[in-house]
Amino acid sequence: MNLWQLLNLGGFTVYLLLTLSVVSLAIIVERVIFYRYCSRVAREKLMGIIDSELKKNNIQKAMDACKGADTPTGRVASTGLSRKGASVEELENSMNRQITIEISRMERRISIVGTIGSTAVYIGLFGTVIGIIKAFQDISQKSAGGMSVVINGIAEALICTAVGLCVAVPAVIAYNYFIKRIEDLARDMEVCASEVLDLLRIKI
């Protein structure tokens, strides 16, 4: 049998799993590109530019550098710089709000990948159970064939479990990677907010 024939043996469950696989893959590719875009300008480099411009009292150029970077850390820094002259509490609150907004953007759609990763195996097992039940029904209706009929039926049923694992494993790996990237980016934003606050305290 070729691959397509094997997949057809799994029936509806395999088609459902393949659909979930396509959805998961599309989200994974989109999120990987998004996270790479978010980190294309290093925080250290951006903060060096901001520090340099603030020393020259060019706050507008510092804000332009943040907007030009167009990264989560850049937007957090820009939020703080735009409120220069405000109290420390106001600066902290405004940057913390921006951090929350940025984290929400980063978390968008990754719960779908996590859900697919955690349920695909069970969907595959469900298909396998249905296939095994069908195999025993077939053997009960046939007077000949014996164990070979059961073995063939179970082998066909196990295709669902195999496909479920193939869908679940990449999704779980991707989800864990996304969580780690979000944690790293969130840490960068928090450090950036702290550094901007220190710079503005010096300049106020």
C-alpha positions, -999 to +999 in steps of 0.1 A: +000+000+000+011+035-007+008+063+019-025+076+005-041+042+007-029+038+043-044+072+052-077+062+036-079+032+058-081+055+089-112+071+076-128+102+090-104+104+120-073+106+098-089+134+077-097+153+108-062+149+121-047+160+087-069+192+088-057+199+124-021+194+111-026+220+084-040+245+108-012+238+133+015+241+107+001+274+093+000+289+128+035+276+136+050+292+104+032+325+111+043+327+147+079+318+140+081+346+114+064+370+139+088+362+167+118+366+144+104+400+134+099+409+171+136+403+179+152+416+147+166+447+167+184+437+199+174+455+231+210+463+238+215+481+205+182+500+208+190+511+244+224+523+233+208+545+207+183+558+232+210+566+257+231+583+231+202+605+220+190+614+255+226+625+264+222+650+235+187+659+248+172+646+215+142+628+229+124+630+196+152+612+178+152+586+206+115+581+200+120+579+162+146+552+168+120+532+188+094+536+161+119+527+134+128+495+153+091+485+154+097+458+180+079+451+213+109+466+233+109+496+210+072+502+216+076+499+254+105+523+253+086+547+231+057+546+255+080+556+284+098+583+264+065+599+253+056+605+289+088+622+299+082+645+328+055+623+343+059+608+377+078+576+382+045+558+390+029+570+358+059+560+337+059+525+353+021+521+348+022+532+311+051+509+302+036+480+321+003+484+302+023+484+270+041+452+281+007+436+287-005+446+252+026+432+236+024+399+255-012+395+243-001+400+207+026+374+212+002+349+227-023+352+199-032+318+184-006+297+202-033+282+224-047+266+193-013+249+187-012+238+223-048+224+221-040+205+189-008+191+205-027+179+236-057+164+219-044+150+186-032+118+203-066+112+219-083+118+186-060+092+171-067+068+199-104+073+194-101+064+157-080+033+167-107+022+192-134+026+165-112+006+141-107-022+165-144-024+172-150-026+135-123-053+132-140-075+157-174-069+141-158-081+108-144-113+124-178-121+140-195-118+106-171-139+087-169-177+090-133-178+077-102-157+081-096-161+118-068-143+134-055-128+101-087-107+098-083-094+133-046-086+128-053-068+095-082-048+111-061-038+141-031-028+118-055-005+099-069+009+131-034+018+145-029+041+116-051+066+134-028+065+165+003+069+143-012+100+125-022+114+158+013+112+171+027+128+140+004+157+144+008+160+182+046+159+186+054+189+163+026+209+178+038+203+214+074+211+205+063+243+188+040+253+217+068+249+242+091+269+219+066+297+217+062+299+254+100+301+258+102+329+232+074+348+249+091+346+282+124+358+267+107+387+249+087+396+280+119+396+301+135+419+274+106+443+277+107+444+315+145+451+314+139+478+287+112+495+308+135+495+338+164+510+317+141+537+302+129+546+337+165+549+349+174+571+320+144+594+324+151+597+361+185+610+352+171+634+327+141+646+347 
